[in-house]
Amino acid sequence: MNELLVASHIKPWSISDANEKLDIHNGLLMCPNHDKLFDRGYISFDDTGRILISEKLDDNNSYDENRYYRREHKVYKISQEKCIH
């Protein structure tokens, strides 16, 4: 399961000094898709850990509380008995 998680630096490694590269507070553990979004500036997090969505995403790609990204996609519901616990 390790391949499902990525250690992402908050301040990029390429511009961090030696201390920042080893600072345990300069990192987030994310899944690969969120890591890419974070690295490219499409998402960030506030001081409470709440996700922030960049205005770089237009209305056709923006986050929606109904859990779909494009209006033309259907919202799929999974019955509780089919969920893995």
Secondary structure, DSSP 8 states (H G I E B T S, - for coil): -GGG-EEEESS-GGG--HHHHH-TTSEEEE-HHHHHHHHTTSEEE-TTS-EEE-TTS-TTTS--TTS-SSTTS------GGGS--
